[in-house]
Amino acid sequence: MQREIIKTEDGSSTLYVPELNEHYHSIHGAIQESRHVFIDAGFKLFSHSTDTINVLEVGLGTCLNALLTYEEATRNYRKVNYVGIEPYPLSPVELKQLNYAELIDFEDSAKVFMQMHTAAWDIVPRFISDSFILHKLKKGLAEAELKPESFHLVYFDAFGPDVQPELWEKKLFVKIFEALAPGGVLVTYSAKGSVKRTLKEAGFEVENLPGPPGKREMTRAKK
């Protein structure tokens, strides 16, 4: 898959896929979109939990969401088990051109970001720290084995439904629904009507939330 590095409006970088005419993140700001959709509307719902928070990301991509989650979890003394699904990992050349560790400036941010990308795929989870464990799966959601009721939170960050509609089918949302614990939450940048209808058909309670800059709405779905 051919990809190009571009800079978004908040100064953070993202990837562009010419054959799909699709960006990995919002061109209005990669970091601000990820913080708004996945951290503020998702992870912070569990910020007062005393238990370990189990997070599944569909579309690990650049590890931006994982890095922001690590930052938030560390700040609030939360323990996280993080599973990231990604069939098309970044190359070392692409990784070197991403500037997230420079802009998300916490202690050892560059080291943590590199550990996330160099962690082995599929074999065993990587202890990024005592409180953050990352398990990377080099496959699509359809092929991934997910234990029932094993996750509290899902970041659904796949390519858009207009570009790859097969990633947004009911059977995959049912699979996620079954993998979520009662009260579990899915958050996604998409507010497309067909996506919300499919989530409801899969069993979710769906709500519209204000979107990040450049987007009117986003979606949060609860089991």
C-alpha positions as CSV (number, residue, x, y, z in Angstrom):
1,M,0.0,0.0,0.0
2,Q,1.5,3.3,-1.1
3,R,1.4,6.0,1.5
4,E,2.5,9.7,1.7
5,I,3.3,11.7,4.8
6,I,1.5,15.1,5.0
7,K,1.2,17.7,7.8
8,T,-2.3,18.6,9.2
9,E,-3.5,21.9,10.3
10,D,-2.5,21.5,14.0
11,G,1.1,20.7,12.9
12,S,0.9,17.0,13.4
13,S,1.6,14.5,10.6
14,T,-0.6,11.9,9.1
15,L,-0.6,9.4,6.2
16,Y,-2.4,9.7,2.9
17,V,-3.2,6.7,0.7
18,P,-3.5,7.9,-3.0
19,E,-5.3,4.7,-4.2
20,L,-8.1,5.2,-1.7
21,N,-7.9,9.0,-1.6
22,E,-8.1,8.6,2.2
23,H,-6.1,10.1,5.1
24,Y,-5.4,8.2,8.3
25,H,-6.5,11.2,10.4
26,S,-8.3,14.5,9.9
27,I,-6.4,17.1,7.8
28,H,-7.8,19.7,10.3
29,G,-5.5,18.2,12.9
30,A,-4.4,14.6,13.6
31,I,-3.7,15.0,17.3
32,Q,-6.6,17.1,18.1
33,E,-9.0,14.7,16.3
34,S,-7.6,11.7,18.1
35,R,-7.8,13.5,21.5
36,H,-11.4,14.6,20.9
37,V,-12.8,11.3,19.6
38,F,-10.9,8.6,21.4
39,I,-9.6,10.2,24.6
40,D,-12.2,12.8,25.6
41,A,-15.2,10.9,24.3
42,G,-13.9,7.4,25.1
43,F,-11.0,6.8,27.5
44,K,-12.0,9.5,30.0
45,L,-15.3,7.7,30.6
46,F,-13.1,5.2,32.5
47,S,-10.6,7.5,34.0
48,H,-11.9,6.9,37.5
49,S,-12.0,3.1,37.2
50,T,-10.0,1.3,39.8
51,D,-9.7,-1.8,37.5
52,T,-7.4,-2.3,34.5
53,I,-9.0,-0.8,31.4
54,N,-9.0,-3.2,28.4
55,V,-8.9,-1.2,25.1
56,L,-9.2,-2.6,21.6
57,E,-8.2,-0.4,18.6
58,V,-9.4,-1.4,15.2
59,G,-6.9,0.4,12.9
60,L,-3.7,0.8,15.1
61,G,-2.1,2.6,12.2
62,T,0.4,5.2,13.4
63,C,0.0,4.3,17.1
64,L,-1.2,7.9,17.7
65,N,-4.3,6.8,19.7
66,A,-2.1,4.3,21.7
67,L,0.4,7.1,22.5
68,L,-2.3,9.5,23.7
69,T,-3.9,6.7,25.7
70,Y,-0.6,6.0,27.4
71,E,-0.2,9.7,28.2
72,E,-3.7,9.9,29.7
73,A,-3.4,6.6,31.6
74,T,0.0,7.6,33.1
75,R,-1.3,11.0,34.2
76,N,-4.3,9.4,36.0
77,Y,-2.5,6.3,37.3
78,R,-4.7,3.9,35.3
79,K,-3.6,0.4,34.2
80,V,-4.3,-0.4,30.5
81,N,-4.3,-3.6,28.4
82,Y,-4.2,-2.3,24.8
83,V,-4.9,-4.6,21.8
84,G,-4.3,-3.0,18.4
85,I,-5.4,-4.6,15.1
86,E,-3.6,-3.5,12.0
87,P,-3.1,-5.5,8.7
88,Y,-0.7,-2.9,7.1
89,P,2.0,-1.9,9.6
90,L,4.1,1.2,8.9
91,S,7.6,0.9,7.6
92,P,10.6,2.2,9.5
93,V,11.0,5.1,6.9
94,E,7.4,6.2,7.5
95,L,7.7,5.9,11.3
96,K,10.7,8.3,11.3
97,Q,8.7,11.0,9.5
98,L,5.9,11.1,12.2
99,N,6.2,13.9,14.7
100,Y,3.8,12.8,17.4
101,A,6.4,12.2,20.1
102,E,7.7,15.8,19.6
103,L,4.2,17.3,20.0
104,I,2.9,15.0,22.7
105,D,5.6,15.9,25.1
106,F,5.7,13.8,28.2
107,E,8.7,12.1,29.8
108,D,10.1,9.4,27.4
109,S,7.5,10.1,24.8
110,A,9.9,9.3,21.9
111,K,11.0,6.1,23.6
112,V,7.5,4.9,24.3
113,F,6.4,5.7,20.7
114,M,9.3,3.7,19.4
115,Q,8.6,0.8,21.7
116,M,5.0,0.7,20.4
117,H,6.2,0.4,16.8
118,T,9.0,-2.0,17.4
119,A,6.9,-4.4,19.5
120,A,6.6,-7.8,17.9
121,W,3.4,-8.7,16.1
122,D,1.0,-11.5,17.1
123,I,3.3,-13.3,19.4
124,V,3.2,-11.9,23.0
125,P,2.1,-8.6,24.6
126,R,4.8,-6.0,25.1
127,F,5.1,-4.4,28.5
128,I,5.6,-0.7,27.5
129,S,5.5,0.0,31.3
130,D,4.3,-1.7,34.4
131,S,0.9,-0.2,33.8
132,F,0.6,-0.3,30.0
133,I,0.6,-3.6,28.0
134,L,0.4,-3.5,24.2
135,H,-0.6,-6.5,22.1
136,K,-0.4,-6.0,18.4
137,L,-2.3,-8.2,15.9
138,K,-1.2,-8.1,12.2
139,K,-4.6,-9.0,10.7
140,G,-8.0,-7.6,10.0
141,L,-10.9,-7.5,12.5
142,A,-12.6,-10.4,10.7
143,E,-9.6,-12.6,11.3
144,A,-8.8,-11.5,14.9
145,E,-9.9,-13.8,17.8
146,L,-11.6,-11.7,20.5
147,K,-12.7,-13.2,23.8
148,P,-16.4,-12.5,24.8
149,E,-16.9,-9.6,27.1
150,S,-13.2,-8.9,27.4
151,F,-13.0,-5.2,26.5
152,H,-14.2,-2.0,28.1
153,L,-13.5,0.3,25.3
154,V,-13.1,0.1,21.5
155,Y,-11.5,2.7,19.3
156,F,-13.0,2.1,15.9
157,D,-10.5,3.9,13.6
158,A,-10.7,2.0,10.3
159,F,-10.7,3.7,6.9
160,G,-14.0,5.5,6.2
161,P,-17.2,3.7,5.3
162,D,-17.3,5.3,1.9
163,V,-13.9,4.0,1.0
164,Q,-13.9,0.5,2.6
165,P,-17.6,-0.3,3.5
166,E,-16.7,-3.9,4.2
167,L,-14.9,-2.7,7.4
168,W,-18.2,-1.3,8.7
169,E,-20.5,-4.3,8.2
170,K,-23.0,-5.5,10.8
171,K,-21.2,-8.8,11.3
172,L,-18.1,-7.0,12.4
173,F,-20.0,-4.7,14.8
174,V,-21.7,-7.8,16.2
175,K,-18.3,-9.3,16.8
176,I,-17.2,-6.1,18.7
177,F,-20.5,-6.1,20.6
178,E,-19.9,-9.6,21.8
179,A,-16.3,-8.7,22.8
180,L,-17.4,-5.8,24.9
181,A,-18.2,-6.2,28.6
182,P,-21.6,-4.9,29.7
183,G,-21.5,-1.1,29.8
184,G,-18.6,-1.1,27.3
185,V,-18.3,1.7,24.8
186,L,-17.3,2.0,21.1
187,V,-16.2,5.5,19.8
188,T,-15.6,6.4,16.2
189,Y,-15.0,9.6,14.2
190,S,-17.8,8.6,11.7
191,A,-21.3,10.0,12.0
192,K,-22.6,8.5,8.8
193,G,-26.3,7.5,9.1
194,S,-25.7,4.0,7.8
195,V,-23.0,3.4,10.4
196,K,-25.3,4.4,13.2
197,R,-28.1,2.3,11.9
198,T,-25.7,-0.7,11.6
199,L,-24.5,-0.2,15.2
200,K,-28.1,-0.2,16.4
201,E,-28.8,-3.4,14.5
202,A,-25.8,-5.0,16.2
203,G,-27.3,-4.2,19.6
204,F,-25.7,-0.9,20.5
205,E,-27.3,2.2,22.1
206,V,-26.0,5.0,19.8
207,E,-25.5,8.7,20.6
208,N,-24.3,11.6,18.5
209,L,-21.6,13.8,20.0
210,P,-20.0,17.1,18.7
211,G,-17.2,16.2,16.4
212,P,-13.6,17.5,16.3
213,P,-12.6,20.7,14.4
214,G,-13.7,20.3,10.8
215,K,-16.4,17.7,11.6
216,R,-19.9,18.4,12.9
217,E,-20.5,15.1,14.7
218,M,-19.0,11.8,15.8
219,T,-20.5,8.6,17.2
220,R,-20.4,6.9,20.6
221,A,-22.1,3.5,21.0
222,K,-22.7,1.6,24.3
223,K,-23.4,-2.0,25.1
